[in-house]
Amino acid sequence: MQFEIKGQDYFLAFVEQEKRWYVFAPTARGVNRIPVYVDAVKYEKAGILDLNSQLSS
């Protein structure tokens, strides 16, 4: 995915060999590779929402 912020181009790509996402930022001296960090908890398997249960607040 390509996007632009304040006139600077960026590219988001998944690096299969490392099994992680990076943002690439082209510069005059080459390309900066910025790792993408995920703050979410990793799940072992997908959960199932029970329609009969209710969330408490």
C-alpha positions in Angstrom: 0.0 0.0 0.0 1.3 3.4 -0.9 0.4 6.6 1.0 1.6 10.1 1.5 2.0 12.3 4.6 3.0 15.9 4.4 4.4 15.4 0.9 6.5 12.3 1.9 5.8 9.0 0.2 5.5 5.8 2.2 4.9 2.2 1.3 3.5 -0.5 3.6 4.5 -4.0 2.8 4.7 -7.4 4.4 8.1 -9.0 4.3 7.4 -12.7 4.0 10.9 -13.9 5.0 10.6 -12.1 8.4 6.8 -12.6 8.8 6.3 -8.9 9.7 5.1 -5.6 8.3 7.3 -2.6 7.5 6.8 0.9 6.3 9.3 1.9 3.7 10.2 5.6 3.3 12.3 6.6 0.3 15.0 9.2 1.0 17.8 10.8 -1.0 20.3 8.3 0.5 18.2 5.2 0.1 15.2 3.7 1.7 14.4 3.7 5.5 12.8 0.5 6.7 10.5 1.1 9.7 9.1 -1.9 11.5 5.4 -1.9 12.3 4.6 -2.8 15.9 1.3 -4.3 16.8 0.0 -3.6 20.3 -2.8 -6.2 20.2 -2.7 -9.5 22.0 -2.0 -12.5 19.8 -4.8 -15.1 19.9 -4.2 -18.8 19.5 -7.5 -19.3 17.6 -10.5 -17.3 16.6 -13.2 -16.8 19.3 -16.9 -17.3 19.0 -19.3 -14.7 20.2 -22.2 -16.3 22.1 -25.3 -14.3 21.2 -27.0 -15.2 24.5 -24.3 -13.6 26.6 -24.2 -10.0 27.5 -21.3 -7.7 28.1 -21.1 -6.0 31.5 -20.0 -2.4 31.9 
